[in-house]
Amino acid sequence: MDVGEISSNAFRYPLTDFKKILILGILTILSSLILPGFLLLGYFLKIIKSSIKGSSELPEFDDWIKMFTDGLKVFVVLFIYSIIPVILILLGVWTVLLPMLTVHGSLSVLNPSLAVGLGGGTTLIGMYWKLL
């Protein structure tokens, strides 16, 4: 496959069934609520599974309970996977902000750029890890 064929397939794929796109759009809008968010994650997993099998059409919205439980499982995996990056990001932000909040912070008294560099570096490592 060349780049042009991959690009045209990527644009054509979601336009195969307008009804499914409409349901997906409604779920996306309602995903700020908790339950539709799990349904949306479950449907995304269903899209990935059908794409791996070689399907060129969007899967059906047929088993809502399975989509919900799959979405819940995906959420738990994403949550567990993001614990370490979030800790690194919070540690980096804390390293930068704590010397600024204290009158005589230990890192800011010795070297203010050390605090910013240490905290910024830790935050960047956490953000990079989160993107993986």
Sequence and secondary structure as in RCSB ss.txt:
>XXXX:A:sequence
MDVGEISSNAFRYPLTDFKKILILGILTILSSLILPGFLLLGYFLKIIKSSIKGSSELPEFDDWIKMFTDGLKVF
VVLFIYSIIPVILILLGVWTVLLPMLTVHGSLSVLNPSLAVGLGGGTTLIGMYWKLL
>XXXX:A:secstr
  HHHHHHHHHHGGGG HHHHHHHHHHHHHTTSHHHHHHHHHHHHHHHHHHHTT  S      HHHHHHHHHHHH
HHHHHHTHHHHHHHHHHHHHHHHHHHSTT HHHHH HHHHHHHHHHHHHHHHHHHH 
